[in-house]
């Protein structure tokens, strides 16, 4: 993780807004890495292996993060 701590704070704040929704489906999300506009997240709990997690990742998490943290260009899961 080579980008400034401020970016990580803003990423975490944006994720904090989404975490209650994810938790309501018995899942959780954590930041693994961010570099050169690429944010890598780990989806856990019920989200791990769920077919809908790709939709949640791309249409939920990525859309929100790209709006609130413009440095984020793409979101991927490991």
Buried (B, 14 or more C-beta within 10 A) or exposed (E): EEBEEEBBEBBEEBBEEBBEEBBEBEBBBEBEBBEEEEBBBBBBEBBEEBEEBEEBBBEBBBEBBBEBBEBBEEBEBE
